[in-house]
Amino acid sequence: MEFVKPELEYAELLPLLIVFGGACVGVMLEAFLPRGTRRLPQVGLALVTVVAALVATVVVGMGLDEHAGADGSGGSEGRGLVGAMGSIVVDGPTVYLWGLLLVFALGGVALFGEQRLEGGVSAFTGQAAALPGTEGEREASTRGLEHTEVYPLLLFAVFGMLLFPASGDLLTMFVALEVLSLPLYLLCGLARRRRLLSQEAAMKYFLLGAFASGFFLYGAALVYGYAGSVSFAGINEAVRAGSANHGLLLAGIGLLAVGLLFKVGAAPFQAWTPDVYQGAPTAVTAFMAAGTKVAAFGALLRLLYVAFGGERWSWQPMLWVIAIASMILGAILAIVQNDVKRMLAYSSVAHTGFILVGVLGVQSAGDLAQGQYTSLEGVLFYLTTYGFAMIGAFAIVTLVRDAGGEATAYDRWAGLGRTSPLVAGAFAFFLLSMAGIPLTAGFIGKWAVFTSALSAGAWPVVLVAIACSILAITFYVRHIRLMFFTEPSQDGAGVVTRSSLLTSGTIVVCLAATLVMGVVPGPVLDLVTGAGDFIR
Amino acid sequence: MTEYIVLSAILFTIGSIGVLTRRNAIVVFMCVELMLNACNLAFIAFARQHGNLDGQIAAFFVMVVAAAEVVVGLAIIMTIFRTRRSASVDDVSLLKF
């Protein structure tokens, strides 16, 4: 056995390295700066890191070369390269997802840094180790302490998210899955208000997440047993060549899918979604709802299309069932909620179903009509529209407050449209985009995924998807009616608090993105089309 | 060779049944660790079968990841325990439906 010195493509992996380096520097700042002075350097560092990584991503995206295929035969078309000894694949979809994730991370940093809403402190607990309701906690809050560790944790999570859809083998994918999950578990438990709920959300998310990653890992072991390799290219070859132990492969695909479908929050693995979305600090929920879903769908697409593309007929029926279950469950359970964050969480389960409709619409390029969007392009566009609408909606949830902090119960939102028409109007617009009303980004996204699934012959799923979209409109519109046409409740309504530029800027950017992608989707669709296909 | 795979499948099943049935968060967490170790066993057995090192490398990475998971997991379980004086997963029921 001979060891080969690994060669890294530093230039192409720069976005990853910048984010990881920034996170490490953030940890050093925590160690060496006195507690009172850490906030500004940490926020500044996080912003600079994310912006630098975004610039690096754009540069990498401009300079991607045509990929010739591993054996020089040009087997798979598309631009990019397989780097880090086959562990990391930088291709068009990867770069697009990197850009998207970093934009969402920018929104996350801005929401994390918001201090004006809580009267000069952040939304994170002053001292996570102090028990709720004790002297220690009161002292921490009167002294205005806060955890600035959240910024390095955010950067570590972003690093995991960037690595997740870019991974070129199952082992890298597993490590990325954990690197993205572990900081999020911690962030979920750090809310300043309602700390019991927050800790409970962290515990549920952690136990279920660890359980799901156990399934992912066993699936990886079985697929390795089948293919004799953990790299996606090697698995693809083994799958196409065929072998005796087909059962091993099917069990492996199933278990891997459980792990990834848990992360995207598809039914029947959606149980954690509403609890975690509700219990986590809303800034974390906003970042997590958008970022985790984008990263995990990127990973799911790469795994299913690149590694198991030859086994399409085995996993497509499974996705049919899961997509239908997610859409129906998400839409119906969202109707009966009376808390804004839970409603958004269940609607995200329904959206997972809609995106899965796009995922299962995969077909070979020859079968596509001219100018039609492939399922990959549809899913990438849907993720873009979904992420902006989710971050914007949760950012508005942080604004509506009463004496006890954020007011998320429905009756606190009654009549909000009369006291603060602008904020309520913006929230209504995000809801309409999620519902998929024409002239919003969500409509184009739904159109793209549904048509690609339809042309792949999955018309029963598309029928259910359209029915669920109509069902979903009821609870979105009900919330809009609540804001604009219902009298404020007698026992106190939520009031829109003035925020600093960090939150309001995020909302405005998300609003503009949702509007522009709905009215002139051309540029973003061109970008998605230009991203090309996955390479092997 | 098959014996090792069967053993790892049995360990994995014991672990996942434990996660679903045990009530103490620490024990649930231990069952998750058992699942990860079952994966390690499968990785190493398959590595021997295929005669390459990928599976053994994977086992090393899994051990490191499991250690990191312990750090985060025990921190979360500890905070809950100190708040509620109980590590039972049945008590964690403020958020539901």
Interface residues (C-beta under 8 A of the other chain):
Chain A: M1 A128 A129 L131 P132 L170 L171 F174 V175 E178 L182 Y185 L186 G189 R195 L196 L197 Q199 E200 A201 A202 M203 K204 F206 L207 A210 F211 G214 F215 L217 Y218 A220 A221 L222 Y224 G225 G228 S229 V230 P274 D275 Q278 G279
Chain B: I5 S8 F12 G15 S16 V19 A25 V28 F29 V32 M35 L36 A38 C39 A42 F43 A45 F46 Q49 H50 N52 L53 D54 G55 I57 A58 F61 V62 V65 A68 E69 V72 G73 A75 I76 I77 T79 I80 R82 T83 V89 V92 L94 L95 K96 F97
